[in-house]
Amino acid sequence: MMIAVLLVLPDLWWQARHGWAMFAMTRALNGEHGGAGNILTWIVGQLGMSCLAMTVLWMAGLRFLWRSGRPLWRCLVTAYAVLFVLFAVTTGAQVYYLGGLYVCLLAAGAVGLDGWLHSRPERLRGLMIGTAVSAALSAVIVLPVLPPSDVAWTYGASPISGETLGWPQLVETVRQVWTGLPPGQRANAVIFAADYSEAGAINELGRSAGLPTAAGAQNTDWWWGPGNPHATTVVAVAPGPDYAPGYAAHLRRYFRHVRVAATLSNPGGVHNIEWGGHVYVCTGPRRPWGAIWPELRNYA
């Protein structure tokens, strides 16, 4: 009995620890993206999960699954309804959280659509035209098909279009700051990204530029750790003031010396999350970098 308990304890500890982390993350997401003001955003956002013409299709899928009378199929409708309400009131602005369920709804709707088109073949032309028009509009908004200079107007409708804009320039800026450090200082330095967008840019595009893996503090990035826990220099990359106001003051809580080494922008002039952000060189840690790391985690 005692042996069984000892074997189970590590697993229970892992679940409790990560369960609390997920609770904290959900609470933070609710504070930033939830609330009554974002319920309408959530509802409208579901219309864009597939192209607008396909909205009728997945709604027909809901009807088809419910009217099937099969308990397992009806469970999909129940799951959709419960999650729709849950996400609407908790993380409304994160409209993509329910995206995975639309796969089965579209498939179910296609079954019903087949019979509808078979009875009136002329309907196919109208459906194809509507699908093409709405798909083209969606592509312009959510896919990188426009040149950087023309993306700004789409960013308000869908920030996806501008999230990666300026990543090559960001990586080059970080590279210049990194290589500008004396070799001895660089040997005991790490790159730290406050937002997973910057961490993603550095870790994906920075490999060919010779940059080390960046440590990220946002959401699950934090669990990968601080890199070298004994680092004495931290090259910190932070978003613009609209997303990370007063970040220099935040860094000075942990480092005696914080200087702005570069400012971030992009060639299209799109005010995305990186616009107006900074690359900081932080030295003189008030405590070991590894001891500071737990306090840098943020959920957003």
C-alpha positions, 0 to 999 in steps of 0.5 A: 500500500505504502509503495503504491502511494509513493509511486502515485505521489509524483504524478499527483504533484505534477497534475496539481502543479500544472492544474494550478498553472492552467487555472492561473492562465485561464484567469489571466486570459479572462481578465484580458480577453473576457467580459461582457464587452467581448461576447459580441466579438466572440459571436461575430468571430465564429462567422469567420472561422470558415469563410462566410459562405460556409457558415450556412454549412456548419449550421446545417451540420449542427442541425443534421447531427442533432436530428440524427437521433444518435447519442454520440452525434448529439454529444458533438452538438452539446459539446459545441453549445457548452463550449460556445457559451463557456468561451463567450463569457470567459475568453471572448476575444480569443475567437479561435478557441472553438476552431477544432469543432468546426471540422466535424460540423462542416463534414456533417453539413456536407452530408446534408448539402449533398442531398440539397444539391441533388434535388436542385442542381442549379443551386451549385452555381450560387454556392460556388460563387458565394464560396469563392467571393467569401474565401477571397475576402477571407484570404486577403484578411488572414493570409499573407497575400498582400505586400507589407505596405498594404497590410495595415487596413486588414490588421484591425479586422484580423491581427493575424495578417500583421503578426509576423510582419517585420520578423526578419528585421526584428531578428536582424536587430537582435542579432546586431545587439547580440553580436555587439556584446564583447565575446566574454560578456556574450558567453554569459548572456541569454536572449529573453523574449517577453512575448511569444511572438518575439520568441517565435521569430528569434527561435525560427528565423534566428537559427540561420543568423547564429542566435541562441534559443531565446527564453520566453516568459509568456504562457507555456514558453515559460516552462522551457526555462531561462536558458543559462540560469547563471547568466549575468547579461540578458538581452531582453526583447519586449513588445511596444508600449501598448502591449507592455507599458513601462517594461524598462521599469519592470526590468529595473526591478531585477537588474541594476543597469538597463539600457535601450539598445534598439527600437523595433519597427517594420517596413510596412509601418503596421502598428502590430505588437512589436511596433515601438518595442525595444531591445534592452541590454540588462546587466547587474542582476540583483539576484541570480537569473535562475532565481529571477525566472519564476517571477517573469512568467506571465499569462496573456 
